[in-house]
Amino acid sequence: MPQPALLAHDIVRDLGGRRVLDGISLTASPGHRIGLIGENGVGKSTLLRVLAGVDEPDSGNVTRPAVLGFLHQEMPYDAHATIATVLDEALREAREDLAELDRLGEELARLAEDDPAHQELLDAYGRRLEQAQDRESWAADRRAAIVLDGLGLGAFGHDRTLGSLSGGQRGRLALAALLVRRPSALLLDEPTNHLDDGAAAFLEEQVRGLPGTVVVASHDRAFLDAVCTDLIDLDPAVDGPVRYGGNYGAYLSEKQAERARWERRYAEEQEELAELRHSAGVTAHRVAPDRGRTDNEKMGYGHRAGRVQNQISRRVRNAARRLDELERTQVAEPPRPLRFAAGELTARAEDGSRPLVSLGEVRVPGRLALAGLKVSATDRLLVTGGNGAGKSTLLAVLAGRLQTEGEVHRRQRLTVGLLTQGTVFERPERTVRDTYELSLGEQRSEKVPLASLGLMHEADLGKSVGQLSVGQRRRLALALLVARPPQLLLLDEPTNHLSPRLCDELESALGPAPGAIVVASHDRWLRRRWQGREFRLEPGRHHREPRS
C-alpha cells in the first residue's frame, strides 16, 4: 500500500500581531525526512503545529495522512495515568489491525469463492494486510519493549504513573509511544532533548527505518546530519524558505553559496537601478522640448533632427521601461542575519605558567567527587557526561558559586564569567537595551554596543526582557559575558536554544580566545570537533585529572 504524502499549500499564520508563516508550501513524500532549521522565532514549531492540525492556519490548507503522529511538548494524559495506559494507546492501532485480519479471515473461510461478496471481502482483507505490514503490527509488542529499552525506560514498571516521572522521562515516553505506533507521517519538535548519546543514536536508527514521512524541527546538528534527506531553512531568503537536498553537512556549504548569490544579485540590481535612473534623467533632459539649439546643432539640423530625436526618445522609453520593470521585480535587500561577531571571548591572564583554579579532593555531597583538577590560563576543557553526572556542579565550583568540601585555590583578582542553563534576569520589565547598558555601565556598553555582537536583532532591543524567548534570553546573557571578556569563561550547554549557524560561529570563536574556556555540553556535533582536553563525569565516581 503506497504511503500517503503530507502536503501544505500557501500556509499563512499570524501570532500576536506578527506574521510568523507567510505563504509556506511543503511537499513531504514518503521516505523523506525533512529538517526544519532557522533562528529562534522563525516559525518552526508553529509550522509543525499547523501541519499536525493542532493549530489552524489563517489561510492555506494542509492534506494529511490518516495516521499522523506529533511529538507534543506535553503528553495528553493526566498525572495519574500509567506507562501501561500510554503503551496501550500506542499499540491500539496494531492490535486493531490483527483483530480485523482475524475477523475478515474467518468470514472469508465461511464464504464460498463464487459468492458475490467474496471479492469485496478479499479486497478488504488485502488492504488491511498491507496496512498491518506497513505498521509491522505483528511485531508491535516486541517493538514496544525494544523502544522503551532504547530510550532508557526499559527498567520502569508499567504501573508507574506519569506524575512520578521527571519531565525528561515523560518526554522520552511520548517519543517512545510514537515510535511504537509507526504512523504514516511523524512530526517531531526537538526530539533529542533529554536524550543521552545512546538514546539519541537509537532514535536516529528508528527514524531512518520509518517508511513514511518525517518532519523534524531541531537544533541538534548531529541528529540533523544523521537523519535528514532534506532541510528547509525558514530564515529569510531571496525567494522565501529554501529546501536543500541532503543532510546538515551538505546544507552548510550550499547555504553559504545561496547567501552569496543573493547578496551579489542585490548589489548588481542596485547598480543597474542607479545607472538607469541616471541615464533616464540625463537623456530626458537632453531632449527636453524647450531646450534651445546651439550654433553647431543648427548646422545640418534639418537633416538629422528627426532621426536623432527618434533614437534618443527610444532610449528614454527603453530606459524608463526597464527601470519600471526592475523597480517592481527587484529582490529585497538581504536582511542582516545574526552573526556571532564578538571579538576575543576571554582576557589574557598575567603569568600564564600558574593555574587559574586548582581543585583538590573536592566534594559536593550527592553531586560531585573530584580528586583533582587544574585549569591553566589558556585551557580548553570540555566536560561531558550524562544527566546528573555533575557537569553544572563542576562549573559552579570553578566559578566560586558553590560551597564545597576540599581544597579550592583561585587566583587573586581572577575574573570569571559563567553562562548557566537557567537564565533569569532580576528585572524582566526592563528593556533589552537598558538591561545591557545598566549591567555593563555606560562606558563599556558604548564601547561594545549590544547590536555589534551579533546576538540580538536590532528590532528586539526595545522589548522587555520578559518578552524574550528562552533562546533570546540566553543570547543576552552570553552577550553580557563576552562584552567584558573574563579570564575564565565557563559555558554550561552553550548551544542550547541557539540556531545551528550561531552554534557553528560560537564554536569557531572559542579557539582563538586568549584566556581559558571550560564548556559543559552534551552536544555531539560540538564534541566531535573539540580540539582541547576532555573530562567525562560519571555519577557516583571519584574523578581524577582529565586526559589531554
N, C-alpha and C positions, 0 to 999 in steps of 0.2 A: 504494500500500500504506500503510495508516494506521500512523503511528509509534506504538510502544507507550509507555505511561506508566511512570514509576518510582514505586513505591508503598512506603511504610513504615508499619507499624501498631504503635503502642504499644511503641516501642523503649526498652529499659532496658539500660544499660551501666554497670558498676562498674569503676573502676580504682583500684588501691592502697587499697582500703577506702573509697573515696569514690564516691558515685553521681554520675556525670557526665551521663548522659542518663536522664531519668525519665519514661517514657511518651510519647516523641516520636512523633507521626504526621505523615506528609508525603505529599502527592499532587503529583507533578511531571509535568504533562502536556506533550505535545509543543508546542513553540513558546513555552514558558515558560522564562525564565531567572531562576533563584531565587538571591538572595544571602543567605548566612548571616552575620550580624553579632552582635557581643556582646563582652563583656570577655574578656581572656585567661583560658583555663581553663574557659569555659562549655560546651565540647564541640563546637566547630565541626569541627575536624579529626577528632575521634572519630566524629561523625555521618557525615562523608564516608567514613571507612574502613568503617563498618558498611554504608552504602549500597552501597559498591563490593564488599562481600564479602571485604575483606581481614581484617576482624575480625568475629567472630560476636557478636550481641547476647546478653545474659544472658537476655532474654525479648523477645518480639515477633517480627515477621517482616518480610522485605523481598521484594518482587516486582520483578525487574529485567528490562529488555530483554535480549535475547540478545547484542546488541553494545553493550558499555559500555566507556568509556574513563575512566581515572583518572590524574590527574597526580600521580605519586608524588614524594616528596621525593628519592629516589634512583632512578636508572634501573636496570631489571633486566638489566643487561649488565655483563660484567667489563671491566677497563681495556683489554684487547686487542681488543675488538670495535671495528668501524669505523662511521663515519657511514653507509656503504653498508648495513651489517648492519641498522641501525636503520630505515633507509628501506625496505629490502626487506620487513621485517616490517610496517611501516605500510602498504605497498602490497599486501600479500598478499591481503587480502580483496577488493580491487578487481580484482586480476588473476584471482582465482578466479571472480569474477562473469563476467568476459569469457570465460574459458576454458569455463565451464559453458554460457554462452549459445551459444558456437560448437558445443559438443558436442550440445546439445539441438537447435540449428538443423539440424545435419547429420542427426540422427535423424529430425526432422520431414520433411526433404526426401526421405528414403528411404521414409517410411511413407505408405501410401495414406490419404486422408481418411476412408474408410469402415472403416478398421481399428479394432477396439475400443480399442486402446491409444492411438489418435491424440489423443483429447480429453484424456486424462490427461497425455500428454506436452505438449500445448499449454498446459494449466493450469500445469504446472511451468515451462514457458518464460515464461509471463506473470508468475508470481511472481518468478522470478529477474530478469526485465527490470525490474519495479518496484523491486526491491531495488537493482539497478545504477543506476537513475535517481536513487533517493534518495541513494545514495553518490556520485553523479556519477563512476562508475567509469571512464568513457571519458577523463575529464579528470584522472585521478589523478596521472599522471606530471607533467603540466604544473602541477597544483596543488602538487605537492611542491617544484618549483623556485620557484614564487611564494612559498610559505610560508617556505622557507629564506631567501630573499632578504628577505622582510618582517620576519623575526626576526633579521636581521643575521648569518646564517650562509651566505649565498649564495656568498661567496668561498672557503669552506673546501672543500678537496678531499675527495671521498667516501672516500678511503683513509685519512683522518685517524683515529687511534684515539681512543677516549673518554678514555684516560689522558692524552692530550696536550691535552685541553680543560680550561678552568677550570671551577669549579663552576657559575658563571653560564651559561657556554656549554652545559654539559651539561643544565642546566635548560631552556634555550631549545630544545635539540634534542628533549628529551622532550615539550615543548609542541608543537613542530612535528610530531612523529610523530602526536600525537592529532588535530591539525587535518587532517592528510593523510588519516587514517582516516575521519573524519566518522562517529563512532559514533552510535547512536540516543540514547544518554544520555552526557553528558560531565560528569565531576566534577573540579573544579579547586580546588586548595588554594594560595592566594596566587600566582596565575599571573603577576602583573605584577612579582614580584621579579626583579631583574636585567634589566628591560626599560627601554630609553630611551624618550623620548617617541614617536619614530616607530614603534618596535616595539609599544608599548602601544596606539597608535591602530590599528595593523594588526590586533592581536589583537581589539580591540573590534569592528572591522568583520567579522572572520571569525566571531566568536562570534554576532553578531547575524544572520549569514546561515545558521546551522545550523538545519535543520528539526526536530531532535529536542529533547530536554530538556537543560538546563544547570543544574547546581547548583554554586555557587562560594562559597568562603569567602575573604574578602579584607578587608584594612584600607584598600585603595585606594579612597578615596571618589569620585575622578573616574571610575574604572573601574565602580564600582557604579552611579554616576549615568548613565553612558553605555550600560550593557548591560542592567541588570536590569528585568524586568517585575514582579517581586515581591521582597520582602525578608522574611526570617524573623529576628526578634530573639530570640536564645536567652537574653538576660538575664531575670531573674525578672520575672514579670508576674502579674496577679491570676488569670488563668485559664490560666497556662502560656505557652509561647512564642507570640508573636503574629505573624501573617502580614500584611504590609502590601502593598497593591497599588501599583505604581508604582516609580519609581527612588529613589535616595538622597535627592534633594531633597524628594520627596513624603513620604518616611519621616520626615524631621526634624520637620516640623510635626505630623504625626499622632502620633508618639511622645510629643511633649511633651503633647499633648492627652490621650493614653491614660494617661500617668502622673498627670496632674491628676485624671482621673476616678477612678483607683484610690485616690489619697490622699483625695479627697472622700468616696468610698463608705466607706472605712475609718473616717474621722472620724465620719460620720453613724451608722454602725453602733455604734461605741463609745459615742456619746452616747445612742443608744436603749437599749443594754445597761445603761448606768448608770441610766437612768430606770426601766427595767423592774425592775431589782434593787431599787431604792429603793421603787418602787410596790408590788411584791410583798411586800417586807418590812414596810412600814408598814401596808398593808391587812391582811395576815395577823395583825399584832399587834392591830389594831383588832377583829378578830372572834375573838380567842383565846377558847376556851370557858370559861376560869376567870376572865375579866375581869368584875368586878362592875359593875352599872349605877349610874349617877349618879341623883340625885333627879329631875332633869329628864327623864332617859330613862325613869323609871318611869311618868311621866305618859303615858298612852296607849300604853304599851309593847305591851300585848296586841294592839292593832290593827295596829301596824306591824312587829312583831318578825319575823314570817315573811318579809314582803316585803323588808325591809331586809337581813335576813341572806342571803336568796337573791341579791339584787343584789350585795352585797359578795362573797359566795362566788364568784359568776360572774366578777366582776372579778379575783379572786385566781386562779381557774383559767385565765382568758384570758391574764393576765399571765405566769403560770407556763408556759403552753403556748408563748407567743410567745418567752419567754426561753429555753426549752429549744431551740426551733427555731433561734433566732438564734445561740445558742452553738454549735450543731452546724454551721451553714452560713456563719458569718461569714467574711469574706475575711481573709487573712493581712495582717499589717502590712507595708506596702511596705518592702522592705529598702533601707537607705540606699545608693544607688549611689555608685561612685567619682565624685566631682565635684571637678574641679581647683579648689582653694579657697585657693591661695597668695595672699598679699597682693601687694605690689609685687615683681616678679621681679628688679629691679635697684635699686641705690642711686644716688642723685644724686651726681655728681662736682662738686667745687668748681671754680669758674672754667670755666663751660660754653663759653667762647669758644675754648679751646685744645683741639686734638685729643687723644684718649686715646692713640692709637697712630698713628704715621706710618711708612710703608714707602717706601723709595726704591731703585730698581734692585735689588730683592731677587731672589735666585735660589736655588733648591734643585735642584741638577743632576738632570735627568731627570724632575722632578716639577712645577716651578713657575718661571715667569719673569714678574716683575711690575715695570713701570716705576715705578708709584707708587700709593699708596692711603692715605687718611686716614680714620680712624674718629672722628667727633665724639662729644661727651659724651652726645648724645641720639639717636644714629644708629639707623636701622633699615635694615640691609643684608641683602639676600637674595643668596646666592652659588649660582649654578646651573651646570650643565654635565654632560656625560656621565661615565660611569665612567672613572676615570683622568685626569680633566681637572685635578685638583689642589685640589678643594674642601676635603677634610680636611687637606691640607697647608697651605693658607692659614689655616685656623682654628688649626692647631698653631703656625704662625708668629706669629699675633696673640696667642696665649696665652703665647708665650715658651718653648714646649716643644721647639723645633726650631732647630738651628743653621743659619744662612743666610749666603749671601754678600750684601753690600749694606748699606744703612743701615736700622736699626730703632730708632726713638725711641719710648720708652714713658714715660708719666708716672711720676714717683716715687710710691710707695705706691699704685699702681693695683691695685685688686682685680679679679681675673679669674676667671670660672668657665667651665669647658669640659665640655660633655657630649659624650663620644666615642661612636662607634658600638659599639666593643667595650668592654663594661662588665665589669671584673674587680675583685673585692674580694680583698684580701690574706688575709683570714681568713674563708674561706667557712663554717667551722664555727660562727661566731658567729651569734647570732640577729639578725633584722632590727632589733629594738628596741635591742639592745646596740650593733650597728654604728652606728646613728644617734646614740645618746647618746654613745658614745666618740669619734665623729668630730667632733661639734659641741661637746662639753663639756656638763656638767650644766646650767649656767645657760641656755645657748642652747636646748638640747633641751627644757627645761621651759617656756621662753617660747614656743617654736614646736613643740608636740607633733607627732610624725610623723602621727598619725591626723587631725590638723586640716587637713592639706594636701590630702586627698582623693586621694592617690596610692597608698595601700596600705590594704587591708582590715584591720580590727582583728584578724580571725582569723589573719592572716598574720604578725603582728608577732613571734610566738613561734617561727616557723620559722627554721631556719638559712638563711643567705644561699645556700648551695649547693643548697638545695631549691627555690629560686625559678626560675620560668621566665625566659627571656630578657627578656620584656616587663616582668616584675616587677622584675628587677634594674635595668633602665633607669629604671623609675619611682623606685626607691630612690635611684639616682644623681642623678636630677633633683631629688628632694626634698632631698638634701644640698646642692645648689647654691642652691635658692631659699629654704631655711631661713635662710641667711645671705646675703642678696642682694649680688652683686658689682656693681661699677660698669660692668663689661663682661661680658655674658653671651654665650657662644659655644655654639651648638647645632648639632651635626652630625647631620643626619637625625632631628630630634626626634620625628617622628610614626611612625617605625618601631616596630612592635610595640605601639603604643597602640591602644586601641579608637577607632572613629570619633568617639564622643562626647567622649572625653578629648582627642582631637586638636582638635576644634572649640573646646573650652574653653581649651586651652593657647594656641591661636592668638588667641582673644579677649583673653587676658591679656597678650599681647605688646605690644599697642598702648599702653596707659596707663602702662607702666613708666617710671620717671623716668630711668633710665640708658640705656646703649647695648646693642643686641642685634644680633648677626650670626648669621644662620641659613644653613646649607648644606643644600639639600634638592632631591630630585627629585620631591617630592610635587606633582602637578599641581593638586590642589584648593587646597593652600596657596598655590601660586604664582599662581593665578588671582585670589586675593583679597588679595595682598600690596599694602600701601599705601606702602611705603618705596622705597628705591633698589634696583636690581637690578644684579648684576655677573655676567656669564656668562663662564666659563672654557672655553677650547678647548685640547686637548692640543697642545703644541709651539708655542703662540703667546706673544708678548711682550705682556702685558696692561697697559692703562692705566687711569687712574681711571674708575670706572663712572659712567654717566649717572644723573641724579636721577630 
